[in-house]
Amino acid sequence: MPKLTSVQIKDLSLENLRDILELRASDISIFIGQRGKVLLTSELESAFLNGAMVQVNLETAALADVLDDDAFQHAFGAPESEAA
């Protein structure tokens, strides 16, 4: 497969970019940040067109509470309802 040039990549439409993200979602892990020694990451859940940009949604965004995620629990402590 030929390598795309910077110009070709910049010429991709937002729809093209969204399609690439959707097709390669299983190959993408997103670094959210760090708390202490815990590195917080999430997998890409989906990508949508939102006006004049591509909106990327993370798997953790689908949770009712990010503390339902084990890494977030470890970084920020268990929810108060479970701490009692």
NORDACOR-V860783 format. One record per backbone hydrogen bond with DSSP energy under -1.0 kcal/mol. CO is the residue of the C=O (numbers start at 1). NH is the residue of the N-H. If there is no record, write none. Layout:
BEGIN
[[CO,NH] [CO,NH]]
END
This chain:
BEGIN
[[5,9] [6,10] [7,11] [9,12] [13,17] [14,18] [15,19] [16,20] [17,21] [18,22] [19,23] [20,24] [24,27] [25,28] [28,44] [30,42] [33,40] [35,38] [38,35] [40,32] [40,33] [42,30] [43,59] [46,57] [48,55] [53,50] [55,48] [57,45] [57,46] [59,62] [60,63] [65,68] [66,69] [69,73] [70,74] [71,75] [72,76] [73,77] [79,82] [79,83] [80,84]]
END
